[in-house]
Amino acid sequence: MVHRILHMRLSIILIALIPILSVSGCSRNTEGNNYTHVEPDDAAMNAAIAKAKATSSDFVRAFHEQKEGTKDFHVKKPYATPSGSEEHMWIEVQSETNGILNGVVANEAEETKLVKMGQSVTLNLSEISDWKYVNGTKLVGGYTIRYFYDRMSPKEKEEFLKAAGFEM
């Protein structure tokens, strides 16, 4: 299945505000589209997803602790699209109990018809493809964000960090 990731340049403010996460730097990226095609056998993306899954207990612990200075707790989950691929959507987490997350879809869907922005959703922690939160000014987690950040030009990185309001 093809992974769909939202296009970063169109929603740089998402990281700070989380309405939309977008990314750039991969194939089939067209200015104006809100996602970028990533091949299912992309080793670096698959490693980023594997790392997010392997460290998901860190996210759950931080979410429950809600230490001073932490905010913007989100997970990313893939949803099937009519074309047979997947679109990964950010979800603002509102609660977690025994590996079950409840939250609200935090970005607009490009292809999937299964969810829409603002919709309440329930998912298993095992379904996530990424997680993130901000601690002070530092992004914690966000492994797929880092995947795309690493592929940005120096100018794109500078613009991204300025708009995002956090450090990588």
Protein Blocks (a to p, Z undefined) as FASTA:
>chain_A
ZZddddfklmmmmmmnomaccdehiehiaehiabdcddfklmklmmmmmmmmmmmmmmmm
mmmnopghiahiacddddddfkopacddddddfbdcehiacdddfbdcfkbmkbcehiac
dddfklpgbdcddehjaceejllmmmmmmmpcfklmmmmmmmnopaZZ
